[in-house]
Amino acid sequence: MTKPNDLLPEGLQDRLPAEAARITAAMRACLDVLGAHGYDRVRPPLLEFEAALVGRMAGVTVGETSAMFRFVDPASLRTLALRSDMTPQVGRIASTSLAAAPRPLRLAYCGDTVVIKASQLDPAREHLQLGAELIGADSVAAAGEVVMLAVEALKAAGLTGISVDFTLPDLVDTLAEKAFPLDAGQIEGVRRELDTKDAGGLKAAGGAAYLPLLYATGPFEGALAALRAVDAGGALETRLDALEQIAAHIGDAARITLDPTERHGFEYQSWLGFTLYADGLRRAAGRGGTYRIAGSDEAATGFTLYLDRLADAAPQPEAARVCYLPFGHDRSAAAALRAAGWRTRAQLADGEDARALGCGWTLEQGEPVAL
Ligand SMILES: N[C@@H](Cc1c[nH]c[nH+]1)C(=O)O
């Protein structure tokens, strides 16, 4: 019987063995890929000073932190926050403890994050993030490496049909500067209408010049050609050339699409952002892009996978054989079985039903015997 106190708060859930096994298998596979490509793992804490957490991301300021759980630390009397994203923490590490480490600096991470309010599309308030940050570079070469790494990690986790959706997070800011000028007061309205892809609203907001951007979305080649046709006095050229080079680097490793005005979830990314999708997932498997670490203003490129989410579409790892170990069993034989990939469950009390405990074998005279 579930008592009221046994219920979990909205947006939080337990992961039972089958699901936890899928998440763990995906985590190991992804971490192995990042490690193999030279990314060193760091483990920042679950909570830290709120100001430190938000202060490290250009574009994110204190006050915009309503997504984070916050409370006063009885020890320091300062406001602490539970991390809602690990990228700012890695930025902090890079610009403090590892400030003197040679660049480019390649760091990997994996840990839980929470937000107060989930989005309408995703009711979960807790996410297991796993990612990589390449610090000291936001070049085309860095972006190519990071996107390919994300794709390889997703494949290693057993996902198929991977697609990468590129966006240009600071596109409106760039165009508003000169090519399609907007007053400071108009920018937000134009961004909003581009977000909702509302042509009428965009015109009304004073953004008629931005209309072609709405139609430059979809499969990469076509969308890129449509963007190239937007005459912005050369303001877009270097970005589009860069996108083309990154796409060429990915080749046929993933399907590539472009949605130049998508900015949801790209609060701190600069010239490049990307969202990762895979077959069987309704929501994004991950996200990444280029950014600057505020404070140090160092350029960086990285990505984050949402492991708990993507594990929904990851294959169930093959269940190892489980052997029951009766009282007085041969311990070295049991250890040898485990070393060979078996799992064992040892007897704790008289009268146990080994089969009901999930064992298909029992150890007799040092040998597993089928039950
Ligand atoms: N941490 C960001 C993605 C990212 C990683 N590095 C750069 N951007 C997110 O989860 O949205």
The ligand as an ORCA input file, in Angstrom:
! r2SCAN-3c Opt
* xyz 1 1
  N      24.708     22.206    -20.924
  C      23.938     22.690    -22.051
  C      24.486     22.207    -23.362
  C      25.918     22.624    -23.569
  C      27.043     21.983    -23.177
  N      28.080     22.754    -23.565
  C      27.609     23.801    -24.188
  N      26.293     23.748    -24.178
  C      22.492     22.178    -21.908
  O      22.263     21.183    -21.260
  O      21.594     22.767    -22.472
*
